[in-house]
Amino acid sequence: MRIDAHTHAYAETVIADPVAWAQARQELHWLDLVAPQGKHSLQGWVTQDEMLADMDAAGIDRAFLLGWYWQHAQTCEEQNGWYADWIARYPQRFSAFASVNPSVGSGSLDTVKRAHDRGFIGIGEMHAGVQGFSVRERPWLAIVEFAIENNMSINFHVTEPVGRPHAGRIPTPFADFQWLATEYPELKIILSHLGGLLPFYELNPYVKKIFRNVFYDTAALPLLYQQQVLRSVLDVVGVEKILYGSDYPLIVYPKNNDKPDFLKGIDAVQMLGLAEDELDALLGGNAEKMVWPDFRFNSRRKNMKNS
């Protein structure tokens, strides 16, 4: 069972003209990332059918559709609507994370509750720096408590504190993640992009204990780090803490390809020389255990396909 735990998808109205769509909604940070002025964009655009075909070609059984850290509540609701349609149409292939902006106050919790009622399994990506909230504020903590009560994981976009300047490198303070993990040890936290290399802090025994429910996904690694980084992180935190994610349809191998695909990322993981059980955990088992902890996917696969 292979699960890609970090993908994105957009409605065909967005694909048709992302610039006009973003400008109409004043989602200017997203626009800077997907259509940077004067620069070549690495953003790929695919329809639902194209994504399913690419998943089949790479042997991906299920994709987690991650939300975005939108600046406006209405955009969060709009994307949640697309995702609700996707998971309703293909419940055996897609699972969804809700978009939410906690800076709007109590209404943000209602957004998460509606998404949960529609079958969403998680929340995020979140980005306090872009969305204008603090992880210590009450509206956000109400969402955290709801997530714990309903076994919803929360994914944070994490930026490396040093590195190449780019539009997306708005700081994500590591101390906030430590505070959240300390105050809410039951919360399942996923730090995207290998947590900006935060997992190396788990070499500190104090941090390792606090971070027992903190996980890291591999999204966009080829654009960020040298190839050996994943092997190094696995040696520090163990394979059970890593979720494979591609960041599809981002084009993460731009020198070799001008279109999104899943195959190159899977190939790179398979070249790490992991044992079969470690490879199974990284490429789906860990994500499965996080979302469905009480039973194995194979035992329910028929039921899920018929749901």
N, C-alpha and C positions, 0 to 999 in steps of 0.2 A: 504494500500500500504506500503510494507516494503522495505526499502533500506538499504543495508549495505554500508556505505560510505567509508570504508577503507579495501580493500582486495588487494591481489597481485596474480599474475599468471605468469607462465613461460612456455616456449616452451618445447616440449617433449625432444628436444636435451639437454636442461639444466637438466631436471629431470633425464635423463639417466646417466649423470656424471657431477654433478655440480662443482666438484673440477677441473676437466680438463677444463671445459668450462670457469670457472673464471680465471684460470691460463693462459689460452690462450689469454685472453683479459686483463690481469693484473688488474682485479677487486678484489684486495686483501682485501679491507675493507669488501665488501659483503661476501667474502669467510670466513673471520674471524667470521662473524655473523652466517652464515648458516652451516658451517662445522668447528667449533672451534677444534683445535688440542687437543687431550686428554680429551675432554669433550663431554657429550651427547648433541646432537643438538635438539633444539625445532622446527626446521624448518620442516614443512610438505610439501609433494610434491603430487600434484594432477593434473590430466588431466582435460581438458575442460569438458568432460562428467561427471567426478567424481564431479567436482565443481557444475555443474548444478544439479546433483542428491542431493548433500548436501544442496543446496539452496532450492530445492523443499521440502526436509524433514523438513526444519526449517520454511517454509513459507516465504522465502526471494524472493521478486519479482524481484529485480534489485540489482546488485552489481557494485560499482564504483571500477574499476581496477586502482590502484595507480601505478604510475611509481616509479622508484628508483633513488636515488641520486648517479648515476654512476659517476665514476671518469673520464670516457673517452666518448667523443662525439659519437664514433662509436657504443658503447654499448647502448647509449640512442636511437639512430636510430634503432638499432636491436630490442629493446623491443617495441618501438613504432610500429614497423612493426607487431609484434605478436598481439598487442592490436588492431591495425587496422583490422586485420583478425577476431578477436573475435567479435568486435562490428558490423562488416559487416555481420557476420554469424548470430548473435543473437542480433539485435538492441533493442529488447524488454527486454533483460535480463542484458546487460552489457553497461556501460558507461566508458570512459577511460580518465585518466589524463596522460599528456605527460611527458616523461623523457627528461630532458635537463640539460646540464652543461654550465652555463654562462661563465665559465673561458676561453672558447674557442673563445670568442669575438663575432663579428657580426654574425657568422654562427649559433649561438645559437638561435637567433630570427627566422632565416629561419626554424630551426627545429620545433619551436612552430607553425609557420605559416602553415607548412606542416601538422602538427598534427591537427590543427584547421580545415583545409580544408578536413580532413578525418573524421571529426565528433567528435573530442575529446572535452570534456567539461571543462577541467581544466589542471593544471600544477602541477607536484610534485608527490612524496615528494621531497622537496628541502632540502639541508643541506650544508650551506656555509662552515662549518668547514671541511667537508670531500671533498667537490668539489673544494675548493680553490678559492672562489670568495667573494666579499663583496656586501652586499645588497645596498650599496650606489654607486656602480660603474655603469657607463653608459650602458654597454651591458646588465646588469641585469635590469636596469630601463626601457630600451626599451621593454623588455619582460613584465614588470609590466604594462606599458602603453598599450601594445597590449592586455593584459588580461582584462584590464578595458574596453577598446573599444569593446571587443567581449564577455563580460560577462563570462569570464573564471575565476574560483576560483583558488587560489594557496594554495597548502598544503605544510606545512613545517614539517619535522621531528623535534621534540623538545625533548631534553633530560633534565631530572631533574638535577638541579645543584648539589645536594648532594644525596647520596644513594649508593647502592651496586656497587662496581667496576665491569664493564663488557666492552667488546670490543666496544659496541655501544655508550658508554657514552662519546662522544666527545662534548664539550660544544656548546650550541646554545644560544648565549647571548640574554637575554630578551630585552635589550636596543635596539637591532636592530629591533625587532618587533615593539616596540613603535615608533621608528623613521619612519619605513615604514608606519605604520598606521596613523601617523601624517602627513606625506608628501603626502600620497595617500589615503585619507579617503574613496574614492569610491571603493578601492580594496577589494575584498572578500577574506579574509585570513582565512585559516583553520590551526590551530595548533594541530598537532596530539598528541596522548597520553595524553589527557587533558592538553596540553600545558606545560608539566612539572610542573603543578600546578600554572602556571602563572595566571589562572583566579582568584585566590584569591587576586591578586593585583587590581582587579576591585572593591574591597571594598574601594579603593581610588577614590573619585568622579572624579578627573582629568583623571585618567586612564580609568575609565568606559566610559567617554565621548569619548575619543580618540578611544577606542576599540569597538565602536558601530558596526563595520563591521568585527569584529574578532570573529571567532567561534572555537569550540574545539571538537575534535572527541575522542572517547572512546577506541581507538585501544590498545590492549595488557594490559588493566588495571589490570586483575588478576595477571599478572606477576610483576606489579610495586607497587601496593598500596593495602591497606586493603579495604575490600568490601564496607565500608561506604563512601569511597572517592567520589563516584559519587553523592550520596545524598547531601553531603556537598557542592560540586561544583554547583549543581542545585540550592541550596538555595542561593548561592552568585550571580550567573549570570542569572538564570532563564532557564527554559527548552528550550526556543527558541534559545539559543546559543549553544546547544549541538547536535552533529551529532553522531548517533550510528555507530560504526565501530568495527569490530572484529579482524582485522589484519590476517584474514584467508589467507593462510593455516598455519599460525603460531599456534603451539600447546600451548594455553594459560592456559590450565588446565592439566598440565603434570602428576599430581598425580592421576588423575581420568581417563586419556585417553592417548593413544599413537598415535592417529590419529586426523587430523583436523576435526572440525565440527562447525556448526553455532548454534546448539541448546542450548548449555550451556550458551552462552553469552546472547541470547534472554531470557532464563529463569531467569538469574540474574537480568536483567532490569525489567522484569515483577514482580519481588519480591520487588521492591522499594516502591510499594503502590501508584503509580502515578494514577491520574485521567485518564479517558479514552482519553480525548483530549490531555493531556500531553504525554501519552504513544504513541499516534499516531504521535505527533510532533517529539518526540525523535527517534522513530523507522522508520522514513521516511519522515514525513511532512516537517521537517526543511531542509533536503537535497533537497527535491523536490522544495521547495520555492526558495532555493538558485540558483538552476540550471534553473528551469523553472518558473520564478516569475510571469508570466502574466496569467497563467491558471492552473487549477487543473489537476492532472494526470489522474484521472478517466475519464475526458471528452475527453482525447486524447488517452487513452490506446488502443483502437481498431486501431486508425490510426498508432500508433507506432508499433503495432504488424504486421501491414501490410506493414511497411516501409522497 
